[in-house]
């Protein structure tokens, strides 16, 4: 019989997602307002829309990634550095596909400009995701013995 691997609870996933997005917004909204010379409220609303979309994707993406870890016998909070890099890049790739039309429409820019904007933001967020998730896993580690991979 295989060892059961702990997964994060729904409450824990929600705490991760909300704290991830709030800190990210606190960094990116003022930077975006300054760069695009737009009111902070306008960029803040765009940020809130993108964050809401990202939170939904984040919940589903992390649940799927954790299930893959569990099926492989890994505990998510003990993910390797390569696993963390793949996690961060995969998450950001899923966001790029869904963000381009929103950037283009909201900022009144072309898709190429939206892509460049998204690449800049995504480059920052990939590193942010790696370090945020590493810090989160250190602050809220999982134990090996609790729930099954089916939860």
Buried (B, 14 or more C-beta within 10 A) or exposed (E): EEEBBBBBEEEEBEBBBEEBBEEBBEEBBBEBBEEBEBEEEBBBEBBEEBBEBBBEBBBEBBBEBBBBBBEEEBBBBEBEEEBBBEBBBEBBEBBBEEBBEBBBEBBEBEEEEBBEBBEEBBEBBBEBBBEBBBEBBEEEEBEEEEBEBEB
